[in-house]
Amino acid sequence: MVKRTGPTTLALQELIRDLKILSIKEKINLWSRIAKDLERPTRIRRSVNITRINRYTKNNETALVPGKVLSDGELNKKLTIAAYQFSEKAREKINKSGKAISITELMKENPKGSKVRIIG
């Protein structure tokens, strides 16, 4: 049987640890759920196209993707999108009408996790 090792990237390990600490400190389950999603293997982690984000969000909302955002589709709403990773083209498309940020930046801007929608 293969031993489960978890994420090997130091930056990802740090992010997961910070998410768990913030979850306990603020007593908000959102951050522990995101940490749990990021602990999954890379091949199982979520990847979401811009089309899906556009379909399931409202204007001036914050979308959180515990995985990678891909560039398929168009974004026609003003959104803040936080994700672990972005493809290069996805970041360009998002920054035309909204804002693409990392999960760490979202944790600093909105530690209470209010008005955040998980997509994926």
Biopython code that builds the backbone (N, CA, C, O; Angstrom):
import numpy as np
from Bio.PDB.StructureBuilder import StructureBuilder

atoms = [
    (1, "MET", "N", (0.843, -1.181, 0.000)),
    (1, "MET", "CA", (0.000, 0.000, 0.000)),
    (1, "MET", "C", (0.890, 1.247, 0.000)),
    (1, "MET", "O", (1.900, 1.302, 0.702)),
    (2, "VAL", "N", (0.506, 2.225, -0.781)),
    (2, "VAL", "CA", (1.288, 3.447, -0.924)),
    (2, "VAL", "C", (1.012, 4.376, 0.258)),
    (2, "VAL", "O", (-0.135, 4.564, 0.662)),
    (3, "LYS", "N", (2.068, 4.944, 0.794)),
    (3, "LYS", "CA", (1.947, 5.861, 1.919)),
    (3, "LYS", "C", (1.525, 7.240, 1.411)),
    (3, "LYS", "O", (2.124, 7.758, 0.468)),
    (4, "ARG", "N", (0.508, 7.836, 2.019)),
    (4, "ARG", "CA", (0.034, 9.160, 1.627)),
    (4, "ARG", "C", (0.972, 10.201, 2.196)),
    (4, "ARG", "O", (1.212, 10.236, 3.403)),
    (5, "THR", "N", (1.512, 11.062, 1.320)),
    (5, "THR", "CA", (2.488, 12.047, 1.774)),
    (5, "THR", "C", (1.933, 13.463, 1.818)),
    (5, "THR", "O", (2.443, 14.301, 2.562)),
    (6, "GLY", "N", (0.905, 13.743, 1.039)),
    (6, "GLY", "CA", (0.347, 15.089, 0.987)),
    (6, "GLY", "C", (1.125, 15.961, 0.018)),
    (6, "GLY", "O", (2.025, 15.481, -0.671)),
    (7, "PRO", "N", (0.780, 17.238, -0.037)),
    (7, "PRO", "CA", (1.443, 18.155, -0.964)),
    (7, "PRO", "C", (2.932, 18.281, -0.654)),
    (7, "PRO", "O", (3.326, 18.383, 0.508)),
    (8, "THR", "N", (3.754, 18.274, -1.704)),
    (8, "THR", "CA", (5.189, 18.377, -1.500)),
    (8, "THR", "C", (5.722, 19.781, -1.738)),
    (8, "THR", "O", (6.855, 20.078, -1.359)),
    (9, "THR", "N", (4.933, 20.646, -2.354)),
    (9, "THR", "CA", (5.363, 22.014, -2.598)),
    (9, "THR", "C", (5.339, 22.783, -1.279)),
    (9, "THR", "O", (4.320, 22.801, -0.589)),
    (10, "LEU", "N", (6.450, 23.413, -0.929)),
    (10, "LEU", "CA", (6.526, 24.126, 0.344)),
    (10, "LEU", "C", (5.535, 25.276, 0.417)),
    (10, "LEU", "O", (4.936, 25.508, 1.467)),
    (11, "ALA", "N", (5.351, 26.004, -0.691)),
    (11, "ALA", "CA", (4.405, 27.123, -0.705)),
    (11, "ALA", "C", (2.980, 26.622, -0.453)),
    (11, "ALA", "O", (2.213, 27.260, 0.269)),
    (12, "LEU", "N", (2.632, 25.489, -1.044)),
    (12, "LEU", "CA", (1.297, 24.924, -0.846)),
    (12, "LEU", "C", (1.122, 24.431, 0.589)),
    (12, "LEU", "O", (0.057, 24.619, 1.178)),
    (13, "GLN", "N", (2.138, 23.811, 1.153)),
    (13, "GLN", "CA", (2.071, 23.362, 2.546)),
    (13, "GLN", "C", (1.857, 24.547, 3.483)),
    (13, "GLN", "O", (1.077, 24.470, 4.432)),
    (14, "GLU", "N", (2.563, 25.645, 3.202)),
    (14, "GLU", "CA", (2.420, 26.859, 4.007)),
    (14, "GLU", "C", (1.012, 27.434, 3.887)),
    (14, "GLU", "O", (0.416, 27.838, 4.886)),
    (15, "LEU", "N", (0.484, 27.471, 2.670)),
    (15, "LEU", "CA", (-0.860, 27.985, 2.443)),
    (15, "LEU", "C", (-1.893, 27.152, 3.188)),
    (15, "LEU", "O", (-2.799, 27.706, 3.810)),
    (16, "ILE", "N", (-1.774, 25.849, 3.135)),
    (16, "ILE", "CA", (-2.705, 24.964, 3.833)),
    (16, "ILE", "C", (-2.635, 25.195, 5.336)),
    (16, "ILE", "O", (-3.663, 25.252, 6.011)),
    (17, "ARG", "N", (-1.416, 25.328, 5.857)),
    (17, "ARG", "CA", (-1.258, 25.593, 7.283)),
    (17, "ARG", "C", (-1.901, 26.922, 7.672)),
    (17, "ARG", "O", (-2.596, 27.006, 8.684)),
    (18, "ASP", "N", (-1.667, 27.967, 6.861)),
    (18, "ASP", "CA", (-2.247, 29.281, 7.141)),
    (18, "ASP", "C", (-3.773, 29.254, 7.084)),
    (18, "ASP", "O", (-4.440, 29.902, 7.890)),
    (19, "LEU", "N", (-4.324, 28.502, 6.125)),
    (19, "LEU", "CA", (-5.777, 28.370, 6.021)),
    (19, "LEU", "C", (-6.356, 27.709, 7.273)),
    (19, "LEU", "O", (-7.381, 28.150, 7.793)),
    (20, "LYS", "N", (-5.706, 26.661, 7.752)),
    (20, "LYS", "CA", (-6.187, 25.969, 8.948)),
    (20, "LYS", "C", (-6.115, 26.872, 10.180)),
    (20, "LYS", "O", (-7.026, 26.877, 11.009)),
    (21, "ILE", "N", (-5.035, 27.629, 10.292)),
    (21, "ILE", "CA", (-4.878, 28.553, 11.426)),
    (21, "ILE", "C", (-5.964, 29.626, 11.388)),
    (21, "ILE", "O", (-6.576, 29.925, 12.413)),
    (22, "LEU", "N", (-6.206, 30.208, 10.204)),
    (22, "LEU", "CA", (-7.233, 31.240, 10.065)),
    (22, "LEU", "C", (-8.618, 30.677, 10.360)),
    (22, "LEU", "O", (-9.455, 31.358, 10.952)),
    (23, "SER", "N", (-8.860, 29.445, 9.951)),
    (23, "SER", "CA", (-10.146, 28.799, 10.208)),
    (23, "SER", "C", (-10.403, 28.670, 11.715)),
    (23, "SER", "O", (-11.513, 28.927, 12.183)),
    (24, "ILE", "N", (-9.390, 28.279, 12.458)),
    (24, "ILE", "CA", (-9.529, 28.130, 13.910)),
    (24, "ILE", "C", (-9.654, 29.495, 14.579)),
    (24, "ILE", "O", (-10.480, 29.685, 15.472)),
    (25, "LYS", "N", (-8.828, 30.441, 14.141)),
    (25, "LYS", "CA", (-8.818, 31.774, 14.743)),
    (25, "LYS", "C", (-10.143, 32.509, 14.543)),
    (25, "LYS", "O", (-10.679, 33.095, 15.484)),
    (26, "GLU", "N", (-10.671, 32.476, 13.314)),
    (26, "GLU", "CA", (-11.903, 33.198, 12.985)),
    (26, "GLU", "C", (-13.157, 32.346, 13.182)),
    (26, "GLU", "O", (-14.275, 32.845, 13.063)),
    (27, "LYS", "N", (-12.964, 31.046, 13.486)),
    (27, "LYS", "CA", (-14.075, 30.092, 13.644)),
    (27, "LYS", "C", (-14.960, 30.056, 12.397)),
    (27, "LYS", "O", (-16.186, 30.124, 12.484)),
    (28, "ILE", "N", (-14.308, 29.947, 11.232)),
    (28, "ILE", "CA", (-15.019, 29.913, 9.958)),
    (28, "ILE", "C", (-14.613, 28.651, 9.201)),
    (28, "ILE", "O", (-13.432, 28.427, 8.935)),
    (29, "ASN", "N", (-15.609, 27.827, 8.857)),
    (29, "ASN", "CA", (-15.347, 26.549, 8.207)),
    (29, "ASN", "C", (-14.909, 26.680, 6.753)),
    (29, "ASN", "O", (-14.342, 25.739, 6.197)),
    (30, "LEU", "N", (-15.160, 27.824, 6.128)),
    (30, "LEU", "CA", (-14.783, 28.031, 4.732)),
    (30, "LEU", "C", (-13.305, 27.755, 4.517)),
    (30, "LEU", "O", (-12.934, 27.055, 3.575)),
    (31, "TRP", "N", (-12.462, 28.298, 5.381)),
    (31, "TRP", "CA", (-11.011, 28.170, 5.201)),
    (31, "TRP", "C", (-10.549, 26.739, 5.421)),
    (31, "TRP", "O", (-9.638, 26.286, 4.727)),
    (32, "SER", "N", (-11.145, 26.005, 6.365)),
    (32, "SER", "CA", (-10.738, 24.610, 6.573)),
    (32, "SER", "C", (-11.185, 23.747, 5.387)),
    (32, "SER", "O", (-10.503, 22.787, 5.030)),
    (33, "ARG", "N", (-12.322, 24.082, 4.781)),
    (33, "ARG", "CA", (-12.774, 23.342, 3.597)),
    (33, "ARG", "C", (-11.821, 23.558, 2.425)),
    (33, "ARG", "O", (-11.503, 22.617, 1.698)),
    (34, "ILE", "N", (-11.371, 24.789, 2.243)),
    (34, "ILE", "CA", (-10.432, 25.086, 1.161)),
    (34, "ILE", "C", (-9.108, 24.362, 1.418)),
    (34, "ILE", "O", (-8.513, 23.811, 0.492)),
    (35, "ALA", "N", (-8.649, 24.360, 2.662)),
    (35, "ALA", "CA", (-7.409, 23.645, 3.011)),
    (35, "ALA", "C", (-7.547, 22.160, 2.688)),
    (35, "ALA", "O", (-6.621, 21.551, 2.151)),
    (36, "LYS", "N", (-8.693, 21.581, 3.011)),
    (36, "LYS", "CA", (-8.932, 20.164, 2.739)),
    (36, "LYS", "C", (-8.912, 19.889, 1.230)),
    (36, "LYS", "O", (-8.367, 18.878, 0.788)),
    (37, "ASP", "N", (-9.512, 20.798, 0.438)),
    (37, "ASP", "CA", (-9.509, 20.643, -1.021)),
    (37, "ASP", "C", (-8.098, 20.748, -1.593)),
    (37, "ASP", "O", (-7.754, 20.028, -2.531)),
    (38, "LEU", "N", (-7.290, 21.627, -1.042)),
    (38, "LEU", "CA", (-5.923, 21.807, -1.546)),
    (38, "LEU", "C", (-4.995, 20.665, -1.135)),
    (38, "LEU", "O", (-3.945, 20.478, -1.750)),
    (39, "GLU", "N", (-5.360, 19.905, -0.116)),
    (39, "GLU", "CA", (-4.553, 18.764, 0.308)),
    (39, "GLU", "C", (-4.704, 17.573, -0.632)),
    (39, "GLU", "O", (-3.905, 16.638, -0.581)),
    (40, "ARG", "N", (-5.710, 17.599, -1.477)),
    (40, "ARG", "CA", (-5.955, 16.495, -2.407)),
    (40, "ARG", "C", (-4.819, 16.408, -3.433)),
    (40, "ARG", "O", (-4.125, 17.396, -3.673)),
    (41, "PRO", "N", (-4.630, 15.246, -4.031)),
    (41, "PRO", "CA", (-3.597, 15.103, -5.061)),
    (41, "PRO", "C", (-3.863, 16.033, -6.251)),
    (41, "PRO", "O", (-5.010, 16.386, -6.523)),
    (42, "THR", "N", (-2.815, 16.418, -6.945)),
    (42, "THR", "CA", (-2.911, 17.346, -8.067)),
    (42, "THR", "C", (-3.851, 16.828, -9.141)),
    (42, "THR", "O", (-4.602, 17.610, -9.725)),
    (43, "ARG", "N", (-3.828, 15.555, -9.412)),
    (43, "ARG", "CA", (-4.657, 14.998, -10.489)),
    (43, "ARG", "C", (-6.148, 15.036, -10.148)),
    (43, "ARG", "O", (-6.985, 14.943, -11.045)),
    (44, "ILE", "N", (-6.488, 15.170, -8.874)),
    (44, "ILE", "CA", (-7.884, 15.222, -8.444)),
    (44, "ILE", "C", (-8.331, 16.669, -8.178)),
    (44, "ILE", "O", (-9.528, 16.955, -8.149)),
    (45, "ARG", "N", (-7.380, 17.563, -7.988)),
    (45, "ARG", "CA", (-7.699, 18.955, -7.667)),
    (45, "ARG", "C", (-8.539, 19.593, -8.761)),
    (45, "ARG", "O", (-8.425, 19.223, -9.930)),
    (46, "ARG", "N", (-9.369, 20.533, -8.395)),
    (46, "ARG", "CA", (-10.307, 21.160, -9.324)),
    (46, "ARG", "C", (-9.619, 22.035, -10.361)),
    (46, "ARG", "O", (-8.630, 22.708, -10.073)),
    (47, "SER", "N", (-10.156, 22.012, -11.559)),
    (47, "SER", "CA", (-9.759, 22.967, -12.594)),
    (47, "SER", "C", (-11.054, 23.488, -13.200)),
    (47, "SER", "O", (-11.918, 22.710, -13.605)),
    (48, "VAL", "N", (-11.181, 24.805, -13.260)),
    (48, "VAL", "CA", (-12.438, 25.442, -13.638)),
    (48, "VAL", "C", (-12.188, 26.415, -14.771)),
    (48, "VAL", "O", (-11.232, 27.190, -14.733)),
    (49, "ASN", "N", (-13.048, 26.378, -15.782)),
    (49, "ASN", "CA", (-12.971, 27.332, -16.877)),
    (49, "ASN", "C", (-13.704, 28.620, -16.518)),
    (49, "ASN", "O", (-14.584, 28.631, -15.658)),
    (50, "ILE", "N", (-13.329, 29.697, -17.188)),
    (50, "ILE", "CA", (-13.947, 31.004, -16.951)),
    (50, "ILE", "C", (-15.446, 30.950, -17.241)),
    (50, "ILE", "O", (-16.226, 31.648, -16.593)),
    (51, "THR", "N", (-15.854, 30.130, -18.208)),
    (51, "THR", "CA", (-17.278, 29.993, -18.537)),
    (51, "THR", "C", (-18.091, 29.596, -17.313)),
    (51, "THR", "O", (-19.143, 30.177, -17.048)),
    (52, "ARG", "N", (-17.611, 28.619, -16.575)),
    (52, "ARG", "CA", (-18.336, 28.150, -15.381)),
    (52, "ARG", "C", (-18.392, 29.232, -14.307)),
    (52, "ARG", "O", (-19.424, 29.417, -13.662)),
    (53, "ILE", "N", (-17.290, 29.940, -14.116)),
    (53, "ILE", "CA", (-17.265, 31.016, -13.131)),
    (53, "ILE", "C", (-18.289, 32.079, -13.518)),
    (53, "ILE", "O", (-19.034, 32.569, -12.669)),
    (54, "ASN", "N", (-18.324, 32.431, -14.797)),
    (54, "ASN", "CA", (-19.257, 33.447, -15.292)),
    (54, "ASN", "C", (-20.710, 32.997, -15.100)),
    (54, "ASN", "O", (-21.570, 33.810, -14.765)),
    (55, "ARG", "N", (-20.980, 31.721, -15.308)),
    (55, "ARG", "CA", (-22.342, 31.190, -15.213)),
    (55, "ARG", "C", (-22.870, 31.180, -13.778)),
    (55, "ARG", "O", (-24.043, 31.480, -13.555)),
    (56, "TYR", "N", (-22.032, 30.845, -12.815)),
    (56, "TYR", "CA", (-22.514, 30.623, -11.451)),
    (56, "TYR", "C", (-22.242, 31.759, -10.470)),
    (56, "TYR", "O", (-22.401, 31.576, -9.263)),
    (57, "THR", "N", (-21.843, 32.910, -10.955)),
    (57, "THR", "CA", (-21.601, 34.043, -10.057)),
    (57, "THR", "C", (-22.445, 35.241, -10.462)),
    (57, "THR", "O", (-22.968, 35.311, -11.574)),
    (58, "LYS", "N", (-22.565, 36.180, -9.534)),
    (58, "LYS", "CA", (-23.269, 37.435, -9.791)),
    (58, "LYS", "C", (-22.240, 38.549, -9.886)),
    (58, "LYS", "O", (-21.083, 38.376, -9.502)),
    (59, "ASN", "N", (-22.668, 39.680, -10.396)),
    (59, "ASN", "CA", (-21.784, 40.837, -10.545)),
    (59, "ASN", "C", (-21.252, 41.296, -9.186)),
    (59, "ASN", "O", (-21.967, 41.225, -8.187)),
    (60, "ASN", "N", (-20.021, 41.760, -9.142)),
    (60, "ASN", "CA", (-19.348, 42.277, -7.938)),
    (60, "ASN", "C", (-19.258, 41.234, -6.818)),
    (60, "ASN", "O", (-19.359, 41.578, -5.640)),
    (61, "GLU", "N", (-19.073, 39.990, -7.174)),
    (61, "GLU", "CA", (-18.963, 38.918, -6.202)),
    (61, "GLU", "C", (-17.524, 38.400, -6.167)),
    (61, "GLU", "O", (-16.728, 38.705, -7.056)),
    (62, "THR", "N", (-17.199, 37.625, -5.147)),
    (62, "THR", "CA", (-15.885, 37.005, -5.059)),
    (62, "THR", "C", (-16.041, 35.509, -5.270)),
    (62, "THR", "O", (-16.815, 34.853, -4.572)),
    (63, "ALA", "N", (-15.299, 34.970, -6.240)),
    (63, "ALA", "CA", (-15.313, 33.536, -6.516)),
    (63, "ALA", "C", (-13.989, 32.950, -6.045)),
    (63, "ALA", "O", (-12.926, 33.532, -6.262)),
    (64, "LEU", "N", (-14.066, 31.800, -5.404)),
    (64, "LEU", "CA", (-12.876, 31.133, -4.874)),
    (64, "LEU", "C", (-12.758, 29.752, -5.512)),
    (64, "LEU", "O", (-13.676, 28.937, -5.424)),
    (65, "VAL", "N", (-11.626, 29.499, -6.151)),
    (65, "VAL", "CA", (-11.380, 28.213, -6.818)),
    (65, "VAL", "C", (-10.203, 27.530, -6.119)),
    (65, "VAL", "O", (-9.068, 27.995, -6.233)),
    (66, "PRO", "N", (-10.457, 26.427, -5.393)),
    (66, "PRO", "CA", (-9.361, 25.707, -4.748)),
    (66, "PRO", "C", (-8.656, 24.789, -5.747)),
    (66, "PRO", "O", (-8.664, 23.567, -5.598)),
    (67, "GLY", "N", (-8.060, 25.382, -6.741)),
    (67, "GLY", "CA", (-7.390, 24.650, -7.804)),
    (67, "GLY", "C", (-6.914, 25.633, -8.852)),
    (67, "GLY", "O", (-6.369, 26.687, -8.527)),
    (68, "LYS", "N", (-7.124, 25.281, -10.122)),
    (68, "LYS", "CA", (-6.610, 26.100, -11.219)),
    (68, "LYS", "C", (-7.754, 26.662, -12.053)),
    (68, "LYS", "O", (-8.746, 25.979, -12.309)),
    (69, "VAL", "N", (-7.600, 27.926, -12.477)),
    (69, "VAL", "CA", (-8.556, 28.567, -13.373)),
    (69, "VAL", "C", (-7.987, 28.502, -14.784)),
    (69, "VAL", "O", (-6.854, 28.916, -15.030)),
    (70, "LEU", "N", (-8.795, 27.975, -15.715)),
    (70, "LEU", "CA", (-8.402, 27.848, -17.114)),
    (70, "LEU", "C", (-9.123, 28.898, -17.957)),
    (70, "LEU", "O", (-10.102, 29.490, -17.505)),
    (71, "SER", "N", (-8.646, 29.128, -19.172)),
    (71, "SER", "CA", (-9.067, 30.298, -19.939)),
    (71, "SER", "C", (-10.243, 30.096, -20.889)),
    (71, "SER", "O", (-10.570, 31.025, -21.627)),
    (72, "ASP", "N", (-10.883, 28.958, -20.912)),
    (72, "ASP", "CA", (-11.961, 28.725, -21.867)),
    (72, "ASP", "C", (-13.182, 29.572, -21.516)),
    (72, "ASP", "O", (-13.692, 29.496, -20.398)),
    (73, "GLY", "N", (-13.648, 30.372, -22.462)),
    (73, "GLY", "CA", (-14.839, 31.198, -22.263)),
    (73, "GLY", "C", (-14.497, 32.657, -22.069)),
    (73, "GLY", "O", (-13.334, 33.058, -22.098)),
    (74, "GLU", "N", (-15.551, 33.445, -21.870)),
    (74, "GLU", "CA", (-15.410, 34.885, -21.672)),
    (74, "GLU", "C", (-16.023, 35.283, -20.342)),
    (74, "GLU", "O", (-16.983, 34.667, -19.880)),
    (75, "LEU", "N", (-15.471, 36.303, -19.740)),
    (75, "LEU", "CA", (-15.984, 36.837, -18.484)),
    (75, "LEU", "C", (-16.629, 38.178, -18.780)),
    (75, "LEU", "O", (-15.954, 39.100, -19.240)),
    (76, "ASN", "N", (-17.937, 38.305, -18.521)),
    (76, "ASN", "CA", (-18.619, 39.564, -18.786)),
    (76, "ASN", "C", (-19.215, 40.182, -17.533)),
    (76, "ASN", "O", (-20.168, 40.958, -17.609)),
    (77, "LYS", "N", (-18.656, 39.839, -16.384)),
    (77, "LYS", "CA", (-19.066, 40.414, -15.103)),
    (77, "LYS", "C", (-17.838, 40.953, -14.402)),
    (77, "LYS", "O", (-16.715, 40.526, -14.667)),
    (78, "LYS", "N", (-18.064, 41.895, -13.506)),
    (78, "LYS", "CA", (-16.957, 42.423, -12.719)),
    (78, "LYS", "C", (-16.836, 41.557, -11.466)),
    (78, "LYS", "O", (-17.650, 41.652, -10.548)),
    (79, "LEU", "N", (-15.806, 40.709, -11.446)),
    (79, "LEU", "CA", (-15.618, 39.753, -10.360)),
    (79, "LEU", "C", (-14.211, 39.835, -9.796)),
    (79, "LEU", "O", (-13.275, 40.267, -10.469)),
    (80, "THR", "N", (-14.085, 39.412, -8.551)),
    (80, "THR", "CA", (-12.785, 39.136, -7.966)),
    (80, "THR", "C", (-12.684, 37.620, -7.893)),
    (80, "THR", "O", (-13.527, 36.962, -7.284)),
    (81, "ILE", "N", (-11.655, 37.075, -8.514)),
    (81, "ILE", "CA", (-11.497, 35.625, -8.533)),
    (81, "ILE", "C", (-10.195, 35.265, -7.835)),
    (81, "ILE", "O", (-9.114, 35.706, -8.227)),
    (82, "ALA", "N", (-10.324, 34.456, -6.795)),
    (82, "ALA", "CA", (-9.159, 33.982, -6.050)),
    (82, "ALA", "C", (-8.972, 32.506, -6.352)),
    (82, "ALA", "O", (-9.933, 31.737, -6.340)),
    (83, "ALA", "N", (-7.742, 32.113, -6.622)),
    (83, "ALA", "CA", (-7.462, 30.711, -6.929)),
    (83, "ALA", "C", (-6.032, 30.370, -6.529)),
    (83, "ALA", "O", (-5.199, 31.249, -6.307)),
    (84, "TYR", "N", (-5.770, 29.061, -6.445)),
    (84, "TYR", "CA", (-4.415, 28.613, -6.159)),
    (84, "TYR", "C", (-3.518, 28.859, -7.371)),
    (84, "TYR", "O", (-2.371, 29.282, -7.219)),
    (85, "GLN", "N", (-4.042, 28.592, -8.587)),
    (85, "GLN", "CA", (-3.268, 28.798, -9.810)),
    (85, "GLN", "C", (-4.175, 29.360, -10.899)),
    (85, "GLN", "O", (-5.385, 29.131, -10.906)),
    (86, "PHE", "N", (-3.558, 30.104, -11.821)),
    (86, "PHE", "CA", (-4.247, 30.621, -13.002)),
    (86, "PHE", "C", (-3.411, 30.275, -14.225)),
    (86, "PHE", "O", (-2.182, 30.299, -14.164)),
    (87, "SER", "N", (-4.071, 29.952, -15.337)),
    (87, "SER", "CA", (-3.322, 29.864, -16.580)),
    (87, "SER", "C", (-3.029, 31.302, -16.999)),
    (87, "SER", "O", (-3.702, 32.233, -16.556)),
    (88, "GLU", "N", (-2.042, 31.475, -17.840)),
    (88, "GLU", "CA", (-1.626, 32.826, -18.246)),
    (88, "GLU", "C", (-2.761, 33.580, -18.939)),
    (88, "GLU", "O", (-3.022, 34.743, -18.632)),
    (89, "LYS", "N", (-3.429, 32.908, -19.874)),
    (89, "LYS", "CA", (-4.528, 33.540, -20.607)),
    (89, "LYS", "C", (-5.714, 33.829, -19.698)),
    (89, "LYS", "O", (-6.381, 34.850, -19.864)),
    (90, "ALA", "N", (-5.987, 32.952, -18.744)),
    (90, "ALA", "CA", (-7.103, 33.174, -17.821)),
    (90, "ALA", "C", (-6.861, 34.421, -16.994)),
    (90, "ALA", "O", (-7.778, 35.216, -16.793)),
    (91, "ARG", "N", (-5.642, 34.604, -16.511)),
    (91, "ARG", "CA", (-5.318, 35.790, -15.722)),
    (91, "ARG", "C", (-5.530, 37.066, -16.552)),
    (91, "ARG", "O", (-6.045, 38.062, -16.045)),
    (92, "GLU", "N", (-5.129, 37.027, -17.825)),
    (92, "GLU", "CA", (-5.313, 38.183, -18.704)),
    (92, "GLU", "C", (-6.794, 38.494, -18.895)),
    (92, "GLU", "O", (-7.203, 39.650, -18.785)),
    (93, "LYS", "N", (-7.596, 37.476, -19.180)),
    (93, "LYS", "CA", (-9.027, 37.672, -19.401)),
    (93, "LYS", "C", (-9.723, 38.213, -18.154)),
    (93, "LYS", "O", (-10.574, 39.098, -18.249)),
    (94, "ILE", "N", (-9.364, 37.685, -16.997)),
    (94, "ILE", "CA", (-9.997, 38.112, -15.745)),
    (94, "ILE", "C", (-9.637, 39.556, -15.435)),
    (94, "ILE", "O", (-10.500, 40.337, -15.032)),
    (95, "ASN", "N", (-8.377, 39.918, -15.616)),
    (95, "ASN", "CA", (-7.937, 41.276, -15.285)),
    (95, "ASN", "C", (-8.502, 42.345, -16.220)),
    (95, "ASN", "O", (-8.430, 43.532, -15.901)),
    (96, "LYS", "N", (-9.060, 41.954, -17.364)),
    (96, "LYS", "CA", (-9.696, 42.932, -18.257)),
    (96, "LYS", "C", (-10.962, 43.503, -17.620)),
    (96, "LYS", "O", (-11.211, 44.705, -17.713)),
    (97, "SER", "N", (-11.761, 42.656, -16.976)),
    (97, "SER", "CA", (-13.026, 43.129, -16.416)),
    (97, "SER", "C", (-13.093, 43.020, -14.895)),
    (97, "SER", "O", (-13.940, 43.664, -14.275)),
    (98, "GLY", "N", (-12.240, 42.238, -14.295)),
    (98, "GLY", "CA", (-12.281, 42.050, -12.847)),
    (98, "GLY", "C", (-10.894, 42.042, -12.253)),
    (98, "GLY", "O", (-10.018, 42.806, -12.660)),
    (99, "LYS", "N", (-10.705, 41.156, -11.270)),
    (99, "LYS", "CA", (-9.413, 41.101, -10.586)),
    (99, "LYS", "C", (-9.093, 39.651, -10.248)),
    (99, "LYS", "O", (-9.927, 38.944, -9.681)),
    (100, "ALA", "N", (-7.888, 39.206, -10.594)),
    (100, "ALA", "CA", (-7.418, 37.855, -10.281)),
    (100, "ALA", "C", (-6.416, 37.958, -9.133)),
    (100, "ALA", "O", (-5.401, 38.646, -9.245)),
    (101, "ILE", "N", (-6.711, 37.266, -8.025)),
    (101, "ILE", "CA", (-5.828, 37.314, -6.858)),
    (101, "ILE", "C", (-5.557, 35.893, -6.362)),
    (101, "ILE", "O", (-6.244, 34.943, -6.738)),
    (102, "SER", "N", (-4.546, 35.779, -5.516)),
    (102, "SER", "CA", (-4.237, 34.473, -4.924)),
    (102, "SER", "C", (-5.112, 34.257, -3.688)),
    (102, "SER", "O", (-5.730, 35.193, -3.181)),
    (103, "ILE", "N", (-5.152, 33.034, -3.221)),
    (103, "ILE", "CA", (-5.935, 32.721, -2.021)),
    (103, "ILE", "C", (-5.353, 33.447, -0.814)),
    (103, "ILE", "O", (-6.096, 33.875, 0.069)),
    (104, "THR", "N", (-4.039, 33.590, -0.770)),
    (104, "THR", "CA", (-3.388, 34.308, 0.330)),
    (104, "THR", "C", (-3.855, 35.759, 0.390)),
    (104, "THR", "O", (-4.127, 36.278, 1.473)),
    (105, "GLU", "N", (-3.949, 36.414, -0.762)),
    (105, "GLU", "CA", (-4.423, 37.795, -0.805)),
    (105, "GLU", "C", (-5.871, 37.885, -0.337)),
    (105, "GLU", "O", (-6.234, 38.828, 0.366)),
    (106, "LEU", "N", (-6.697, 36.921, -0.716)),
    (106, "LEU", "CA", (-8.094, 36.906, -0.280)),
    (106, "LEU", "C", (-8.186, 36.739, 1.234)),
    (106, "LEU", "O", (-9.033, 37.357, 1.880)),
    (107, "MET", "N", (-7.320, 35.909, 1.795)),
    (107, "MET", "CA", (-7.315, 35.710, 3.247)),
    (107, "MET", "C", (-7.011, 37.011, 3.978)),
    (107, "MET", "O", (-7.575, 37.275, 5.039)),
    (108, "LYS", "N", (-6.114, 37.832, 3.410)),
    (108, "LYS", "CA", (-5.762, 39.112, 4.037)),
    (108, "LYS", "C", (-6.863, 40.144, 3.846)),
    (108, "LYS", "O", (-7.161, 40.909, 4.763)),
    (109, "GLU", "N", (-7.481, 40.176, 2.640)),
    (109, "GLU", "CA", (-8.529, 41.148, 2.345)),
    (109, "GLU", "C", (-9.832, 40.830, 3.061)),
    (109, "GLU", "O", (-10.528, 41.740, 3.510)),
    (110, "ASN", "N", (-10.171, 39.552, 3.175)),
    (110, "ASN", "CA", (-11.468, 39.131, 3.690)),
    (110, "ASN", "C", (-11.312, 37.942, 4.639)),
    (110, "ASN", "O", (-11.712, 36.831, 4.291)),
    (111, "PRO", "N", (-10.740, 38.149, 5.832)),
    (111, "PRO", "CA", (-10.510, 37.019, 6.743)),
    (111, "PRO", "C", (-11.793, 36.359, 7.239)),
    (111, "PRO", "O", (-11.765, 35.194, 7.634)),
    (112, "LYS", "N", (-12.910, 37.071, 7.230)),
    (112, "LYS", "CA", (-14.188, 36.494, 7.662)),
    (112, "LYS", "C", (-14.808, 35.624, 6.578)),
    (112, "LYS", "O", (-15.711, 34.835, 6.859)),
    (113, "GLY", "N", (-14.330, 35.759, 5.331)),
    (113, "GLY", "CA", (-14.839, 34.946, 4.245)),
    (113, "GLY", "C", (-16.257, 35.298, 3.839)),
    (113, "GLY", "O", (-16.982, 34.443, 3.329)),
    (114, "SER", "N", (-16.665, 36.542, 4.054)),
    (114, "SER", "CA", (-18.032, 36.929, 3.729)),
    (114, "SER", "C", (-18.184, 37.171, 2.228)),
    (114, "SER", "O", (-17.290, 37.704, 1.572)),
    (115, "LYS", "N", (-19.326, 36.769, 1.711)),
    (115, "LYS", "CA", (-19.688, 36.923, 0.294)),
    (115, "LYS", "C", (-18.686, 36.263, -0.641)),
    (115, "LYS", "O", (-18.347, 36.815, -1.687)),
    (116, "VAL", "N", (-18.216, 35.083, -0.263)),
    (116, "VAL", "CA", (-17.295, 34.312, -1.093)),
    (116, "VAL", "C", (-18.023, 33.067, -1.579)),
    (116, "VAL", "O", (-18.632, 32.349, -0.785)),
    (117, "ARG", "N", (-17.962, 32.813, -2.873)),
    (117, "ARG", "CA", (-18.628, 31.643, -3.465)),
    (117, "ARG", "C", (-17.553, 30.691, -3.972)),
    (117, "ARG", "O", (-16.694, 31.082, -4.761)),
    (118, "ILE", "N", (-17.603, 29.433, -3.514)),
    (118, "ILE", "CA", (-16.667, 28.420, -3.960)),
    (118, "ILE", "C", (-17.167, 27.867, -5.290)),
    (118, "ILE", "O", (-18.323, 27.461, -5.406)),
    (119, "ILE", "N", (-16.297, 27.855, -6.284)),
    (119, "ILE", "CA", (-16.650, 27.367, -7.616)),
    (119, "ILE", "C", (-15.772, 26.149, -7.930)),
    (119, "ILE", "O", (-14.567, 26.157, -7.676)),
    (120, "GLY", "N", (-16.388, 25.115, -8.481)),
    (120, "GLY", "CA", (-15.610, 23.968, -8.902)),
    (120, "GLY", "C", (-16.172, 22.659, -8.528)),
    (120, "GLY", "O", (-15.585, 21.623, -8.841)),
]
sb = StructureBuilder()
sb.init_structure("model")
sb.init_model(0)
sb.init_chain("A")
sb.init_seg("    ")
for serial, (resi, resn, name, xyz) in enumerate(atoms, 1):
    if name == "N":
        sb.init_residue(resn, " ", resi, " ")
    sb.init_atom(name, np.array(xyz, "f"), 0.0, 1.0, " ", f" {name:<3s}", serial, name[0])
structure = sb.get_structure()
